């Protein structure tokens, strides 16, 4: 079995050695974007955060509620998928969210969740 290897060159470009499945490409892209976000002094670009979240949640078959926990200067502490749901809903418990934010010693947080159906219109529960 040929295990794919992603290699970064001097110009900062990646190439893959071996056979690779589409979900492995998406997972690796999310990991690369998270590493880049982690290296930043502060998360100041909504576009960068949105790109990461799209990649991180793209392959999920069910709804997922996730959070990016940050310092008071918006430096990334962690990204965590807190709740997994069904095809069209995910139960979110505020107590658990607050507990995790306190455990990370977060001063700021970005919440996100996907819509596996592809419909980007917020549901009544989203509102």
C-alpha positions, -999 to 999 in steps of 0.1 A, spaced: 0 0 0 13 34 -10 8 60 18 6 96 4 32 121 16 27 158 13 60 177 10 65 214 12 93 230 -10 114 261 -4 88 283 -22 61 272 3 43 250 -23 32 215 -15 33 184 -37 21 149 -30 39 117 -35 17 86 -39 -20 81 -45 -43 103 -25 -81 104 -19 -100 137 -22 -108 136 16 -71 133 24 -64 164 3 -92 184 21 -80 171 55 -44 180 47 -55 215 35 -73 221 67 -43 211 87 -20 234 67 -45 263 71 -47 256 109 -9 256 111 -8 290 93 -35 304 116 -16 291 147 16 309 135 -1 343 131 2 369 159 -36 375 157 -66 363 137 -74 395 119 -85 382 85 -121 369 83 -113 354 49 -84 333 64 -107 321 92 -136 313 68 -112 294 44 -100 273 73 -135 266 87 -147 256 52 -119 231 48 -121 218 84 -159 211 81 -161 203 44 -161 165 47 -185 162 76 -216 142 67 -235 155 97 -239 189 113 -209 199 135 -207 228 159 -171 240 163 -153 268 181 -120 286 176 -107 297 210 -84 327 211 -64 349 235 -74 385 243 -52 396 214 -69 370 191 -40 346 189 -53 311 182 -54 288 212 -73 258 197 -99 247 172 -124 221 185 -154 203 171 -176 204 202 -208 188 191 -218 163 163 -254 161 152 -275 146 125 -279 155 88 -299 186 96 -293 195 133 -268 195 161 -277 200 198 -254 227 214 -251 229 252 -239 264 263 -226 250 296 -202 227 277 -191 256 254 -183 278 284 -165 250 302 -142 244 272 -136 282 268 -126 284 304 -104 252 301 -86 269 272 -83 301 291 -99 318 261 -108 355 260 -124 353 226 -142 327 205 -155 322 170 -184 298 166 -191 279 134 -213 251 121 -218 234 88 -248 227 67 -241 192 51 -272 196 29 -254 224 11 -282 249 18 -266 280 33 -298 296 44 -299 298 82 -326 276 98 -350 289 125 -328 271 151 -297 289 137 -314 322 142 
